[in-house]
């Protein structure tokens, strides 16, 4: 897997079981339902580029919309974990 692509802030918004089964090295784990309450554990910088992923892109899309509504200007829905791994390996 190309590690250059996976620099910066990455947040896995899947369940703990999904995260434990495999995740991007260095990614924070915040289930999408908790993103509004826990984003401060990762960053308070509203201009930070935040990469979000889940299994298929649905939950990371919800997390992205939540962060955008909170004023985080660079929240990016990267889609599903498996596709990311295949695309950047």
Biopython code that builds the backbone (N, CA, C, O; Angstrom):
import numpy as np
from Bio.PDB.StructureBuilder import StructureBuilder

atoms = [
    (1, "UNK", "N", (0.841, -1.171, 0.000)),
    (1, "UNK", "CA", (0.000, 0.000, 0.000)),
    (1, "UNK", "C", (0.891, 1.241, 0.000)),
    (1, "UNK", "O", (1.841, 1.316, 0.780)),
    (2, "UNK", "N", (0.604, 2.195, -0.846)),
    (2, "UNK", "CA", (1.357, 3.439, -0.910)),
    (2, "UNK", "C", (1.074, 4.275, 0.328)),
    (2, "UNK", "O", (-0.058, 4.708, 0.545)),
    (3, "UNK", "N", (2.092, 4.499, 1.132)),
    (3, "UNK", "CA", (1.880, 5.253, 2.363)),
    (3, "UNK", "C", (1.796, 6.749, 2.110)),
    (3, "UNK", "O", (1.241, 7.470, 2.939)),
    (4, "UNK", "N", (2.327, 7.242, 0.996)),
    (4, "UNK", "CA", (2.287, 8.670, 0.713)),
    (4, "UNK", "C", (0.862, 9.196, 0.643)),
    (4, "UNK", "O", (0.585, 10.291, 1.132)),
    (5, "UNK", "N", (-0.033, 8.442, 0.053)),
    (5, "UNK", "CA", (-1.425, 8.887, -0.066)),
    (5, "UNK", "C", (-2.083, 8.989, 1.300)),
    (5, "UNK", "O", (-2.956, 9.835, 1.499)),
    (6, "UNK", "N", (-1.691, 8.160, 2.228)),
    (6, "UNK", "CA", (-2.357, 8.067, 3.520)),
    (6, "UNK", "C", (-1.707, 8.933, 4.596)),
    (6, "UNK", "O", (-1.696, 8.561, 5.770)),
    (7, "UNK", "N", (-1.165, 10.087, 4.200)),
    (7, "UNK", "CA", (-0.633, 11.022, 5.181)),
    (7, "UNK", "C", (-1.732, 11.986, 5.597)),
    (7, "UNK", "O", (-2.761, 12.098, 4.930)),
    (8, "UNK", "N", (-1.508, 12.671, 6.688)),
    (8, "UNK", "CA", (-2.499, 13.627, 7.176)),
    (8, "UNK", "C", (-3.477, 12.966, 8.133)),
    (8, "UNK", "O", (-3.188, 11.915, 8.704)),
    (9, "UNK", "N", (-4.620, 13.583, 8.301)),
    (9, "UNK", "CA", (-5.625, 13.104, 9.249)),
    (9, "UNK", "C", (-6.580, 12.155, 8.544)),
    (9, "UNK", "O", (-7.279, 12.540, 7.607)),
    (10, "UNK", "N", (-6.600, 10.918, 9.001)),
    (10, "UNK", "CA", (-7.510, 9.898, 8.488)),
    (10, "UNK", "C", (-8.364, 9.400, 9.638)),
    (10, "UNK", "O", (-7.847, 9.086, 10.710)),
    (11, "UNK", "N", (-9.664, 9.327, 9.420)),
    (11, "UNK", "CA", (-10.575, 8.839, 10.451)),
    (11, "UNK", "C", (-11.417, 7.707, 9.882)),
    (11, "UNK", "O", (-12.096, 7.858, 8.866)),
    (12, "UNK", "N", (-11.352, 6.577, 10.561)),
    (12, "UNK", "CA", (-12.158, 5.405, 10.235)),
    (12, "UNK", "C", (-13.447, 5.525, 11.041)),
    (12, "UNK", "O", (-13.406, 5.548, 12.272)),
    (13, "UNK", "N", (-14.586, 5.602, 10.366)),
    (13, "UNK", "CA", (-15.867, 5.817, 11.057)),
    (13, "UNK", "C", (-16.683, 4.529, 11.177)),
    (13, "UNK", "O", (-17.879, 4.575, 11.466)),
    (14, "UNK", "N", (-16.039, 3.380, 10.955)),
    (14, "UNK", "CA", (-16.727, 2.091, 11.046)),
    (14, "UNK", "C", (-16.868, 1.650, 12.503)),
    (14, "UNK", "O", (-16.455, 2.357, 13.422)),
    (15, "UNK", "N", (-17.454, 0.477, 12.692)),
    (15, "UNK", "CA", (-17.623, -0.090, 14.032)),
    (15, "UNK", "C", (-16.270, -0.539, 14.586)),
    (15, "UNK", "O", (-15.318, -0.709, 13.824)),
    (16, "UNK", "N", (-16.177, -0.732, 15.898)),
    (16, "UNK", "CA", (-14.923, -1.243, 16.464)),
    (16, "UNK", "C", (-14.495, -2.582, 15.855)),
    (16, "UNK", "O", (-13.309, -2.785, 15.598)),
    (17, "UNK", "N", (-15.430, -3.485, 15.625)),
    (17, "UNK", "CA", (-15.076, -4.777, 15.024)),
    (17, "UNK", "C", (-14.492, -4.602, 13.629)),
    (17, "UNK", "O", (-13.497, -5.242, 13.289)),
    (18, "UNK", "N", (-15.105, -3.738, 12.816)),
    (18, "UNK", "CA", (-14.589, -3.486, 11.470)),
    (18, "UNK", "C", (-13.192, -2.877, 11.538)),
    (18, "UNK", "O", (-12.294, -3.282, 10.799)),
    (19, "UNK", "N", (-13.015, -1.904, 12.426)),
    (19, "UNK", "CA", (-11.714, -1.251, 12.592)),
    (19, "UNK", "C", (-10.651, -2.267, 12.991)),
    (19, "UNK", "O", (-9.555, -2.279, 12.430)),
    (20, "UNK", "N", (-10.975, -3.116, 13.957)),
    (20, "UNK", "CA", (-10.013, -4.107, 14.445)),
    (20, "UNK", "C", (-9.672, -5.160, 13.399)),
    (20, "UNK", "O", (-8.603, -5.767, 13.464)),
    (21, "UNK", "N", (-10.558, -5.386, 12.444)),
    (21, "UNK", "CA", (-10.307, -6.360, 11.380)),
    (21, "UNK", "C", (-9.313, -5.832, 10.350)),
    (21, "UNK", "O", (-8.757, -6.610, 9.575)),
    (22, "UNK", "N", (-9.086, -4.533, 10.331)),
    (22, "UNK", "CA", (-8.145, -3.928, 9.399)),
    (22, "UNK", "C", (-8.465, -2.470, 9.191)),
    (22, "UNK", "O", (-9.627, -2.091, 9.040)),
    (23, "UNK", "N", (-7.423, -1.647, 9.183)),
    (23, "UNK", "CA", (-7.621, -0.211, 8.988)),
    (23, "UNK", "C", (-6.340, 0.409, 8.435)),
    (23, "UNK", "O", (-5.287, -0.228, 8.414)),
    (24, "UNK", "N", (-6.444, 1.634, 7.996)),
    (24, "UNK", "CA", (-5.292, 2.365, 7.488)),
    (24, "UNK", "C", (-4.376, 2.697, 8.663)),
    (24, "UNK", "O", (-4.830, 3.202, 9.690)),
    (25, "UNK", "N", (-3.098, 2.414, 8.508)),
    (25, "UNK", "CA", (-2.128, 2.684, 9.574)),
    (25, "UNK", "C", (-2.175, 4.153, 9.966)),
    (25, "UNK", "O", (-2.119, 5.039, 9.114)),
    (26, "UNK", "N", (-2.277, 4.397, 11.258)),
    (26, "UNK", "CA", (-2.292, 5.764, 11.764)),
    (26, "UNK", "C", (-3.659, 6.412, 11.801)),
    (26, "UNK", "O", (-3.804, 7.527, 12.302)),
    (27, "UNK", "N", (-4.668, 5.728, 11.276)),
    (27, "UNK", "CA", (-6.018, 6.309, 11.269)),
    (27, "UNK", "C", (-6.592, 6.332, 12.677)),
    (27, "UNK", "O", (-6.408, 5.399, 13.459)),
    (28, "UNK", "N", (-7.291, 7.420, 12.980)),
    (28, "UNK", "CA", (-8.048, 7.493, 14.227)),
    (28, "UNK", "C", (-9.324, 6.688, 14.038)),
    (28, "UNK", "O", (-9.797, 6.521, 12.913)),
    (29, "UNK", "N", (-9.877, 6.194, 15.125)),
    (29, "UNK", "CA", (-11.142, 5.470, 15.042)),
    (29, "UNK", "C", (-12.207, 6.232, 15.809)),
    (29, "UNK", "O", (-12.157, 6.332, 17.035)),
    (30, "UNK", "N", (-13.179, 6.771, 15.066)),
    (30, "UNK", "CA", (-14.334, 7.439, 15.666)),
    (30, "UNK", "C", (-15.566, 6.969, 14.901)),
    (30, "UNK", "O", (-15.757, 7.379, 13.756)),
    (31, "UNK", "N", (-16.407, 6.122, 15.494)),
    (31, "UNK", "CA", (-17.631, 5.708, 14.808)),
    (31, "UNK", "C", (-18.436, 6.935, 14.360)),
    (31, "UNK", "O", (-18.493, 7.938, 15.073)),
    (32, "UNK", "N", (-19.049, 6.851, 13.192)),
    (32, "UNK", "CA", (-19.689, 8.023, 12.592)),
    (32, "UNK", "C", (-20.719, 8.678, 13.495)),
    (32, "UNK", "O", (-20.909, 9.892, 13.436)),
    (33, "UNK", "N", (-21.392, 7.883, 14.340)),
    (33, "UNK", "CA", (-22.405, 8.463, 15.223)),
    (33, "UNK", "C", (-21.786, 9.351, 16.295)),
    (33, "UNK", "O", (-22.487, 10.151, 16.915)),
    (34, "UNK", "N", (-20.483, 9.220, 16.521)),
    (34, "UNK", "CA", (-19.794, 9.955, 17.580)),
    (34, "UNK", "C", (-18.920, 11.084, 17.055)),
    (34, "UNK", "O", (-18.262, 11.764, 17.842)),
    (35, "UNK", "N", (-18.896, 11.302, 15.734)),
    (35, "UNK", "CA", (-17.942, 12.232, 15.136)),
    (35, "UNK", "C", (-18.086, 13.650, 15.685)),
    (35, "UNK", "O", (-17.079, 14.313, 15.934)),
    (36, "UNK", "N", (-19.307, 14.126, 15.876)),
    (36, "UNK", "CA", (-19.507, 15.496, 16.360)),
    (36, "UNK", "C", (-18.955, 15.674, 17.771)),
    (36, "UNK", "O", (-18.404, 16.725, 18.099)),
    (37, "UNK", "N", (-19.100, 14.659, 18.591)),
    (37, "UNK", "CA", (-18.645, 14.742, 19.979)),
    (37, "UNK", "C", (-17.147, 14.522, 20.132)),
    (37, "UNK", "O", (-16.540, 15.025, 21.078)),
    (38, "UNK", "N", (-16.544, 13.772, 19.209)),
    (38, "UNK", "CA", (-15.161, 13.334, 19.415)),
    (38, "UNK", "C", (-14.141, 13.900, 18.439)),
    (38, "UNK", "O", (-12.956, 13.591, 18.566)),
    (39, "UNK", "N", (-14.549, 14.719, 17.466)),
    (39, "UNK", "CA", (-13.589, 15.247, 16.498)),
    (39, "UNK", "C", (-12.471, 16.022, 17.194)),
    (39, "UNK", "O", (-11.342, 16.054, 16.702)),
    (40, "UNK", "N", (-12.774, 16.641, 18.326)),
    (40, "UNK", "CA", (-11.766, 17.388, 19.073)),
    (40, "UNK", "C", (-10.608, 16.535, 19.566)),
    (40, "UNK", "O", (-9.542, 17.065, 19.875)),
    (41, "UNK", "N", (-10.798, 15.225, 19.643)),
    (41, "UNK", "CA", (-9.708, 14.321, 20.022)),
    (41, "UNK", "C", (-8.642, 14.260, 18.932)),
    (41, "UNK", "O", (-7.489, 13.915, 19.189)),
    (42, "UNK", "N", (-9.049, 14.601, 17.714)),
    (42, "UNK", "CA", (-8.153, 14.498, 16.562)),
    (42, "UNK", "C", (-7.651, 15.870, 16.132)),
    (42, "UNK", "O", (-6.451, 16.054, 15.928)),
    (43, "UNK", "N", (-8.554, 16.830, 15.993)),
    (43, "UNK", "CA", (-8.174, 18.186, 15.592)),
    (43, "UNK", "C", (-9.290, 19.168, 15.934)),
    (43, "UNK", "O", (-10.467, 18.811, 15.977)),
    (44, "UNK", "N", (-8.892, 20.403, 16.175)),
    (44, "UNK", "CA", (-9.846, 21.500, 16.338)),
    (44, "UNK", "C", (-9.687, 22.491, 15.188)),
    (44, "UNK", "O", (-10.423, 23.474, 15.099)),
    (45, "UNK", "N", (-8.719, 22.225, 14.309)),
    (45, "UNK", "CA", (-8.410, 23.106, 13.187)),
    (45, "UNK", "C", (-9.471, 22.955, 12.098)),
    (45, "UNK", "O", (-9.549, 21.920, 11.436)),
    (46, "UNK", "N", (-10.281, 23.991, 11.920)),
    (46, "UNK", "CA", (-11.372, 23.945, 10.937)),
    (46, "UNK", "C", (-10.856, 23.905, 9.499)),
    (46, "UNK", "O", (-11.610, 23.587, 8.579)),
    (47, "UNK", "N", (-9.567, 24.226, 9.299)),
    (47, "UNK", "CA", (-8.981, 24.187, 7.959)),
    (47, "UNK", "C", (-8.204, 22.900, 7.682)),
    (47, "UNK", "O", (-7.698, 22.710, 6.576)),
    (48, "UNK", "N", (-8.106, 22.028, 8.664)),
    (48, "UNK", "CA", (-7.372, 20.770, 8.481)),
    (48, "UNK", "C", (-8.062, 19.907, 7.426)),
    (48, "UNK", "O", (-9.290, 19.880, 7.336)),
    (49, "UNK", "N", (-7.263, 19.212, 6.639)),
    (49, "UNK", "CA", (-7.805, 18.255, 5.681)),
    (49, "UNK", "C", (-8.050, 16.956, 6.446)),
    (49, "UNK", "O", (-7.126, 16.361, 7.001)),
    (50, "UNK", "N", (-9.310, 16.531, 6.464)),
    (50, "UNK", "CA", (-9.715, 15.344, 7.212)),
    (50, "UNK", "C", (-10.266, 14.316, 6.233)),
    (50, "UNK", "O", (-11.278, 14.557, 5.576)),
    (51, "UNK", "N", (-9.599, 13.171, 6.138)),
    (51, "UNK", "CA", (-10.018, 12.088, 5.256)),
    (51, "UNK", "C", (-10.866, 11.110, 6.064)),
    (51, "UNK", "O", (-10.431, 10.621, 7.107)),
    (52, "UNK", "N", (-12.067, 10.826, 5.588)),
    (52, "UNK", "CA", (-12.991, 9.926, 6.276)),
    (52, "UNK", "C", (-13.246, 8.699, 5.415)),
    (52, "UNK", "O", (-13.378, 8.811, 4.197)),
    (53, "UNK", "N", (-13.317, 7.532, 6.038)),
    (53, "UNK", "CA", (-13.665, 6.329, 5.284)),
    (53, "UNK", "C", (-14.447, 5.364, 6.158)),
    (53, "UNK", "O", (-14.394, 5.422, 7.387)),
    (54, "UNK", "N", (-15.178, 4.469, 5.488)),
    (54, "UNK", "CA", (-15.954, 3.430, 6.176)),
    (54, "UNK", "C", (-15.852, 2.156, 5.346)),
    (54, "UNK", "O", (-14.775, 1.851, 4.833)),
    (55, "UNK", "N", (-16.930, 1.409, 5.199)),
    (55, "UNK", "CA", (-16.906, 0.197, 4.378)),
    (55, "UNK", "C", (-17.243, 0.515, 2.929)),
    (55, "UNK", "O", (-16.598, 0.016, 2.006)),
    (56, "UNK", "N", (-18.268, 1.356, 2.736)),
    (56, "UNK", "CA", (-18.736, 1.611, 1.372)),
    (56, "UNK", "C", (-18.785, 3.087, 0.991)),
    (56, "UNK", "O", (-18.913, 3.413, -0.189)),
    (57, "UNK", "N", (-18.688, 3.969, 1.956)),
    (57, "UNK", "CA", (-18.779, 5.401, 1.684)),
    (57, "UNK", "C", (-20.016, 6.050, 2.265)),
    (57, "UNK", "O", (-20.094, 7.277, 2.328)),
    (58, "UNK", "N", (-20.994, 5.250, 2.695)),
    (58, "UNK", "CA", (-22.227, 5.822, 3.243)),
    (58, "UNK", "C", (-22.002, 6.488, 4.595)),
    (58, "UNK", "O", (-22.351, 7.655, 4.776)),
    (59, "UNK", "N", (-21.429, 5.768, 5.534)),
    (59, "UNK", "CA", (-21.207, 6.330, 6.871)),
    (59, "UNK", "C", (-20.186, 7.460, 6.841)),
    (59, "UNK", "O", (-20.325, 8.443, 7.569)),
    (60, "UNK", "N", (-19.164, 7.325, 6.005)),
    (60, "UNK", "CA", (-18.191, 8.417, 5.909)),
    (60, "UNK", "C", (-18.831, 9.649, 5.278)),
    (60, "UNK", "O", (-18.421, 10.772, 5.570)),
    (61, "UNK", "N", (-19.824, 9.458, 4.420)),
    (61, "UNK", "CA", (-20.563, 10.586, 3.859)),
    (61, "UNK", "C", (-21.376, 11.312, 4.918)),
    (61, "UNK", "O", (-21.454, 12.540, 4.920)),
    (62, "UNK", "N", (-21.978, 10.547, 5.816)),
    (62, "UNK", "CA", (-22.729, 11.151, 6.922)),
    (62, "UNK", "C", (-21.771, 11.922, 7.829)),
    (62, "UNK", "O", (-22.067, 13.045, 8.237)),
    (63, "UNK", "N", (-20.628, 11.320, 8.139)),
    (63, "UNK", "CA", (-19.630, 11.988, 8.980)),
    (63, "UNK", "C", (-19.117, 13.254, 8.305)),
    (63, "UNK", "O", (-18.919, 14.273, 8.966)),
    (64, "UNK", "N", (-18.901, 13.196, 6.993)),
    (64, "UNK", "CA", (-18.447, 14.368, 6.246)),
    (64, "UNK", "C", (-19.459, 15.501, 6.366)),
    (64, "UNK", "O", (-19.083, 16.637, 6.654)),
    (65, "UNK", "N", (-20.729, 15.207, 6.150)),
    (65, "UNK", "CA", (-21.763, 16.240, 6.239)),
    (65, "UNK", "C", (-21.836, 16.828, 7.643)),
    (65, "UNK", "O", (-22.051, 18.030, 7.803)),
    (66, "UNK", "N", (-21.659, 15.997, 8.650)),
    (66, "UNK", "CA", (-21.651, 16.473, 10.033)),
    (66, "UNK", "C", (-20.508, 17.453, 10.251)),
    (66, "UNK", "O", (-20.707, 18.530, 10.813)),
    (67, "UNK", "N", (-19.313, 17.082, 9.807)),
    (67, "UNK", "CA", (-18.153, 17.954, 9.997)),
    (67, "UNK", "C", (-18.284, 19.245, 9.200)),
    (67, "UNK", "O", (-17.940, 20.315, 9.702)),
    (68, "UNK", "N", (-18.773, 19.162, 7.976)),
    (68, "UNK", "CA", (-18.976, 20.375, 7.183)),
    (68, "UNK", "C", (-19.960, 21.311, 7.879)),
    (68, "UNK", "O", (-19.751, 22.523, 7.905)),
    (69, "UNK", "N", (-21.027, 20.755, 8.441)),
    (69, "UNK", "CA", (-22.019, 21.560, 9.161)),
    (69, "UNK", "C", (-21.414, 22.199, 10.411)),
    (69, "UNK", "O", (-21.883, 23.243, 10.867)),
    (70, "UNK", "N", (-20.382, 21.577, 10.959)),
    (70, "UNK", "CA", (-19.698, 22.111, 12.145)),
    (70, "UNK", "C", (-18.632, 23.140, 11.777)),
    (70, "UNK", "O", (-18.004, 23.725, 12.660)),
    (71, "UNK", "N", (-18.424, 23.364, 10.483)),
    (71, "UNK", "CA", (-17.459, 24.368, 10.046)),
    (71, "UNK", "C", (-16.109, 23.834, 9.616)),
    (71, "UNK", "O", (-15.214, 24.618, 9.299)),
    (72, "UNK", "N", (-15.937, 22.510, 9.595)),
    (72, "UNK", "CA", (-14.697, 21.926, 9.080)),
    (72, "UNK", "C", (-14.781, 21.975, 7.559)),
    (72, "UNK", "O", (-15.597, 21.285, 6.948)),
    (73, "UNK", "N", (-13.927, 22.797, 6.959)),
    (73, "UNK", "CA", (-14.046, 23.103, 5.535)),
    (73, "UNK", "C", (-13.472, 22.046, 4.597)),
    (73, "UNK", "O", (-13.806, 22.022, 3.412)),
    (74, "UNK", "N", (-12.621, 21.182, 5.113)),
    (74, "UNK", "CA", (-11.923, 20.231, 4.245)),
    (74, "UNK", "C", (-12.127, 18.784, 4.664)),
    (74, "UNK", "O", (-11.175, 18.004, 4.704)),
    (75, "UNK", "N", (-13.356, 18.427, 4.973)),
    (75, "UNK", "CA", (-13.687, 17.036, 5.286)),
    (75, "UNK", "C", (-13.946, 16.309, 3.969)),
    (75, "UNK", "O", (-14.785, 16.735, 3.176)),
    (76, "UNK", "N", (-13.235, 15.227, 3.739)),
    (76, "UNK", "CA", (-13.307, 14.505, 2.464)),
    (76, "UNK", "C", (-13.814, 13.085, 2.699)),
    (76, "UNK", "O", (-13.268, 12.349, 3.520)),
    (77, "UNK", "N", (-14.853, 12.713, 1.976)),
    (77, "UNK", "CA", (-15.358, 11.339, 2.014)),
    (77, "UNK", "C", (-14.520, 10.513, 1.044)),
    (77, "UNK", "O", (-14.654, 10.651, -0.172)),
    (78, "UNK", "N", (-13.661, 9.661, 1.579)),
    (78, "UNK", "CA", (-12.775, 8.841, 0.750)),
    (78, "UNK", "C", (-13.412, 7.524, 0.330)),
    (78, "UNK", "O", (-12.819, 6.765, -0.436)),
    (79, "UNK", "N", (-14.617, 7.244, 0.826)),
    (79, "UNK", "CA", (-15.310, 6.027, 0.415)),
    (79, "UNK", "C", (-14.967, 4.834, 1.277)),
    (79, "UNK", "O", (-14.757, 4.963, 2.483)),
    (80, "UNK", "N", (-14.912, 3.658, 0.643)),
    (80, "UNK", "CA", (-14.744, 2.401, 1.360)),
    (80, "UNK", "C", (-13.302, 1.980, 1.562)),
    (80, "UNK", "O", (-12.435, 2.246, 0.730)),
    (81, "UNK", "N", (-13.064, 1.323, 2.675)),
    (81, "UNK", "CA", (-11.725, 0.866, 3.054)),
    (81, "UNK", "C", (-11.116, -0.075, 2.015)),
    (81, "UNK", "O", (-9.987, 0.141, 1.574)),
    (82, "UNK", "N", (-11.843, -1.102, 1.626)),
    (82, "UNK", "CA", (-11.297, -2.089, 0.683)),
    (82, "UNK", "C", (-10.909, -1.436, -0.639)),
    (82, "UNK", "O", (-9.854, -1.743, -1.196)),
    (83, "UNK", "N", (-11.747, -0.544, -1.142)),
    (83, "UNK", "CA", (-11.443, 0.143, -2.400)),
    (83, "UNK", "C", (-10.201, 1.017, -2.251)),
    (83, "UNK", "O", (-9.374, 1.077, -3.162)),
    (84, "UNK", "N", (-10.063, 1.690, -1.116)),
    (84, "UNK", "CA", (-8.877, 2.514, -0.873)),
    (84, "UNK", "C", (-7.613, 1.670, -0.886)),
    (84, "UNK", "O", (-6.612, 2.039, -1.501)),
    (85, "UNK", "N", (-7.667, 0.539, -0.203)),
    (85, "UNK", "CA", (-6.503, -0.339, -0.128)),
    (85, "UNK", "C", (-6.130, -0.841, -1.523)),
    (85, "UNK", "O", (-4.953, -0.853, -1.883)),
    (86, "UNK", "N", (-7.118, -1.251, -2.302)),
    (86, "UNK", "CA", (-6.850, -1.744, -3.657)),
    (86, "UNK", "C", (-6.326, -0.633, -4.557)),
    (86, "UNK", "O", (-5.402, -0.847, -5.341)),
    (87, "UNK", "N", (-6.911, 0.538, -4.444)),
    (87, "UNK", "CA", (-6.559, 1.657, -5.315)),
    (87, "UNK", "C", (-5.153, 2.179, -5.051)),
    (87, "UNK", "O", (-4.478, 2.631, -5.975)),
    (88, "UNK", "N", (-4.709, 2.121, -3.809)),
    (88, "UNK", "CA", (-3.435, 2.741, -3.444)),
    (88, "UNK", "C", (-2.398, 1.738, -2.954)),
    (88, "UNK", "O", (-1.521, 2.079, -2.161)),
    (89, "UNK", "N", (-2.501, 0.497, -3.431)),
    (89, "UNK", "CA", (-1.494, -0.490, -3.020)),
    (89, "UNK", "C", (-0.437, -0.638, -4.087)),
    (89, "UNK", "O", (0.497, -1.423, -3.925)),
]
sb = StructureBuilder()
sb.init_structure("model")
sb.init_model(0)
sb.init_chain("A")
sb.init_seg("    ")
for serial, (resi, resn, name, xyz) in enumerate(atoms, 1):
    if name == "N":
        sb.init_residue(resn, " ", resi, " ")
    sb.init_atom(name, np.array(xyz, "f"), 0.0, 1.0, " ", f" {name:<3s}", serial, name[0])
structure = sb.get_structure()
